[in-house]
Amino acid sequence: MIRTCIIGYGRNGSTMHANPVEKYASDFELAAVCDIDPEARAKAEARFRCPVYEDYHKMLAEVKPEFTIIVTRSYQHAQMAIDSLMAGSDVLVTKPWATEARDAERMIAAQQVTGKKLLPWLPARWGSDLRQLRAIVERGDIGRVFEIRRSTTTFGLRCDWQTEHKYGGGYLLNWGPHLVDQPLQLVKSPVTRVYGNLRQIINPGDGEDNLRVICHTEDGVTVVSEFLIAAGPYPAWVIQGDRGTIIVQGDTIHVYKAHLPEKVGEAEYRSNTAITEYEEKITGQIYGDEFEIYPHIARALRDEEPYFVPLEEALRLSRLLDAARLSSRLGQEVCL
Ligand SMILES: NC(=O)c1ccc[n+]([C@@H]2O[C@H](COP(=O)([O-])OP(=O)(O)OC[C@H]3O[C@@H](n4cnc5c(N)ncnc54)[C@H](O)[C@@H]3O)[C@@H](O)[C@H]2O)c1
């Protein structure tokens, strides 16, 4: 069993991480929980009958965990991860693992010095929609992909720390690890140029709640990621290829295949292209299922398989989000 500690037993730590740790009790032993909030500590203590701590330094020193899961506010992640690595623990850091690439580099340096494992949490890479879309694209059903649009919309008014930059809030960091990272899993070549447009529309605080990030890849794919303050049935995905289009509406993937003729007749000014269509239902969690991911984490910690997010890819994502923020400030595209 892996001696495990959780730092941050709030909304997410007490559910998305504590639940699989509790379920996979033959892999993980919850050795202690740390939270500065006495109510959170009391809940963890009642549920797990484990020691609870207010100070994570004390917990690391006394409990000496093999594995530490960090689920505090976003601005706290990097330093807590570094301290946990230095205390000799493998570490999982929820998203966003860093508020800027400089912090990601510091965490990677600590990982290299200690030789411990550092696991960035990007659960949307396990998204059921992404997996199904990848299979459709790889089958070649829509030909060569040249544009992807990934959108999420809400009129939900946020009112917690996620609305304030000083806590690592704002939707670039909150949603970027899902919405920017996910579509880039469908393209092969690196991003060379980024445009960001971050705006605050309805939330309090100073964090952006409406964002558009446009990435251009070396081989000419445009990837648009959006979190929009909007209502109505906006498609979650539109993927355009040179032989068709995929549109995801609700839980349905619509695939439209374009059957281009070999050539256009001399009397015509454009082809009359036949379109055929099929549908697939999305089954499973679109932002990743922690009950699927945690068994993989146990295997990765035991060196039985590589962790699903290589550090250099998580660092690349942090650099890309930094570039999107800079682009929004400058009002122009940024080259990577
Ligand atoms: N799908 C996902 O992967 C997903 C979903 C939701 C949230 N998150 C991430 O999880 C993190 C936490 O979000 P949340 O909504 O649970 O926030 P939250 O405020 O509910 O929880 C944070 C907890 O950390 C505790 N805390 C603060 N300072 C601490 C310290 N010094 N030591 C110990 N504990 C401390 C707080 O008391 C609180 O209980 C964020 O970074 C967020 O982006 C990820």
The ligand as an SDF file (V2000), in Angstrom:
LIG
                    3D

 44 48  0  0  0  0  0  0  0  0999 V2000
  -11.3280   18.6480  -12.5610 N   0  0  0  0  0  0  0  0  0  0  0  0
  -10.3290   19.0030  -11.7780 C   0  0  0  0  0  0  0  0  0  0  0  0
   -9.2220   18.5170  -11.9130 O   0  0  0  0  0  0  0  0  0  0  0  0
  -10.5660   20.0290  -10.7280 C   0  0  0  0  0  0  0  0  0  0  0  0
  -11.8660   20.3730  -10.3550 C   0  0  0  0  0  0  0  0  0  0  0  0
  -12.0370   21.3280   -9.3480 C   0  0  0  0  0  0  0  0  0  0  0  0
  -10.9310   21.9410   -8.7630 C   0  0  0  0  0  0  0  0  0  0  0  0
   -9.6790   21.5900   -9.1600 N   0  0  0  0  0  0  0  0  0  0  0  0
   -8.5000   22.2660   -8.5490 C   0  0  0  0  0  0  0  0  0  0  0  0
   -8.4250   21.9070   -7.1770 O   0  0  0  0  0  0  0  0  0  0  0  0
   -7.8600   22.9910   -6.4290 C   0  0  0  0  0  0  0  0  0  0  0  0
   -8.7540   23.2690   -5.2230 C   0  0  0  0  0  0  0  0  0  0  0  0
   -9.9920   23.7220   -5.6670 O   0  0  0  0  0  0  0  0  0  0  0  0
  -11.2720   23.6360   -4.7160 P   0  0  0  0  0  0  0  0  0  0  0  0
  -12.4210   24.0710   -5.5120 O   0  0  0  0  0  0  0  0  0  0  0  0
  -11.3030   22.3200   -4.0400 O   0  0  0  0  0  0  0  0  0  0  0  0
  -10.9150   24.7650   -3.6500 O   0  0  0  0  0  0  0  0  0  0  0  0
  -11.3380   24.7950   -2.1130 P   0  0  0  0  0  0  0  0  0  0  0  0
  -11.1330   26.1940   -1.6610 O   0  0  0  0  0  0  0  0  0  0  0  0
  -12.6820   24.1810   -1.9090 O   0  0  0  0  0  0  0  0  0  0  0  0
  -10.2730   23.8310   -1.4140 O   0  0  0  0  0  0  0  0  0  0  0  0
   -8.9680   24.2210   -1.1030 C   0  0  0  0  0  0  0  0  0  0  0  0
   -8.6700   23.7110    0.2920 C   0  0  0  0  0  0  0  0  0  0  0  0
   -7.3020   24.0070    0.6010 O   0  0  0  0  0  0  0  0  0  0  0  0
   -7.2630   24.3960    1.9630 C   0  0  0  0  0  0  0  0  0  0  0  0
   -6.0340   25.1590    2.2140 N   0  0  0  0  0  0  0  0  0  0  0  0
   -5.7390   26.4490    1.9310 C   0  0  0  0  0  0  0  0  0  0  0  0
   -4.4960   26.7740    2.3550 N   0  0  0  0  0  0  0  0  0  0  0  0
   -3.9870   25.6420    2.8990 C   0  0  0  0  0  0  0  0  0  0  0  0
   -2.7430   25.3370    3.5050 C   0  0  0  0  0  0  0  0  0  0  0  0
   -1.7800   26.2500    3.6380 N   0  0  0  0  0  0  0  0  0  0  0  0
   -2.5510   24.0850    3.9600 N   0  0  0  0  0  0  0  0  0  0  0  0
   -3.5220   23.1480    3.8600 C   0  0  0  0  0  0  0  0  0  0  0  0
   -4.7210   23.3870    3.2850 N   0  0  0  0  0  0  0  0  0  0  0  0
   -4.9470   24.6150    2.8220 C   0  0  0  0  0  0  0  0  0  0  0  0
   -8.5230   25.2180    2.1440 C   0  0  0  0  0  0  0  0  0  0  0  0
   -8.8530   25.3690    3.5210 O   0  0  0  0  0  0  0  0  0  0  0  0
   -9.5240   24.3980    1.3650 C   0  0  0  0  0  0  0  0  0  0  0  0
  -10.1710   23.4240    2.1730 O   0  0  0  0  0  0  0  0  0  0  0  0
   -7.7480   24.1730   -7.3910 C   0  0  0  0  0  0  0  0  0  0  0  0
   -6.4210   24.3340   -7.7830 O   0  0  0  0  0  0  0  0  0  0  0  0
   -8.6250   23.7760   -8.5620 C   0  0  0  0  0  0  0  0  0  0  0  0
   -8.1700   24.3150   -9.7850 O   0  0  0  0  0  0  0  0  0  0  0  0
   -9.4690   20.6490  -10.1060 C   0  0  0  0  0  0  0  0  0  0  0  0
  1  2  1  0
  2  3  2  0
  2  4  1  0
  4  5  1  0
  4 44  2  0
  5  6  2  0
  6  7  1  0
  7  8  2  0
  8  9  1  0
  8 44  1  0
  9 10  1  0
  9 42  1  0
 10 11  1  0
 11 12  1  0
 11 40  1  0
 12 13  1  0
 13 14  1  0
 14 15  2  0
 14 16  1  0
 14 17  1  0
 17 18  1  0
 18 19  2  0
 18 20  1  0
 18 21  1  0
 21 22  1  0
 22 23  1  0
 23 24  1  0
 23 38  1  0
 24 25  1  0
 25 26  1  0
 25 36  1  0
 26 27  1  0
 26 35  1  0
 27 28  2  0
 28 29  1  0
 29 30  1  0
 29 35  2  0
 30 31  1  0
 30 32  2  0
 32 33  1  0
 33 34  2  0
 34 35  1  0
 36 37  1  0
 36 38  1  0
 38 39  1  0
 40 41  1  0
 40 42  1  0
 42 43  1  0
M  CHG  2   8   1  16  -1
M  END
$$$$
